[in-house]
Amino acid sequence: MFRVTKKDKYFSIITYGSPEKRLGIFLETLKPFTYELSLYQVPLSLLSNFVNSLRNNSKDFSIKSAINDKNVLYDSFYEGIINKNK
């Protein structure tokens, strides 16, 4: 999953996960072009961490099923908000 934003002649690709997983494919695609590559890691907001935890902890990766299971909801709250805020 990724999002692309563009301003003037520059664009940014926003993705989750580490660059090691996707960087090779990305660089292979850019071979014929001239480019400047910069990598930045930006921390997610607490709400984003919570939503990601809900999806990861639910059986079918849906928020609805996670909210309906109080154990998943508790674990996701702890993992996504309390534990990340330490």
N, C-alpha and C positions, 0 to 999 in steps of 0.2 A: 504494500500500500504506500502510495506517495502522493504528494500534491506539488504542483508546479506554479510558481508565481513569476511574473515577468514585469520588469520595469525598464523602459527604454530598450537598450540592446542587451541587457543582462537578464538572466533568469536564475531562479533558485529552485532546487529540488529538495523538498522536505520529506523525509522518510523516517520510519522507525527502524531500529536495529543498527547493528554496527556496520561501518563501511566495508569491513572484510567480506561480508556476505554478498555485496552487490558491486563493489568498486571495479572488479575485473570486467564484468559485463558492461558497465558504464564506460570505462576507458576504451574498451574495444569498439564501442559505438562511436566514440569521439575521434578515433584515429585520423579520419580524413580532414578534420577541422583544426583550426587554431583556437586554443582556449586557455584560460587561466582557471585552475581548480583550487578551491579552498574548502576545507572541511571544518565544520564547527559542530560541537555537541552542545545542545541547549537543554537544560532541565525542563521537564514537563511540569505543568501546574498540578496542584494537589487534586483537582477535579479530574484532570486527564489521567493521573495515576489511578484514581479510584475507578473510573470507567474501564480502564485497561484491566485492572484487577478483577472487576465484575465479569468481564468477558472471558478472561483466562480461567477463572475459577468455576464458571458455569459449565454444565455438561455439554451444551450445544453452542457455546460461545455467544449466547444471546443475553442481553441485559434483562429481558423479561423473566427468563428462567432463574437468573441469579437473584433477582429481587424477591421471587416467590419462595426461595429457600433461605431460611433465616441463618443457617450455618454458613452458607456461601456469602450472604450479605455481610455477616459479622467478619468473616475471614478477609473479605475484600476490603472492608472498611479499615480493618487493622493494617493489612498489607499496603493498601493504596494511600492511606492518609496518615495514620499514626506512625507506622514504621518508616515511611519516607520523610517524615517531618522531624526525625531525630537528629 
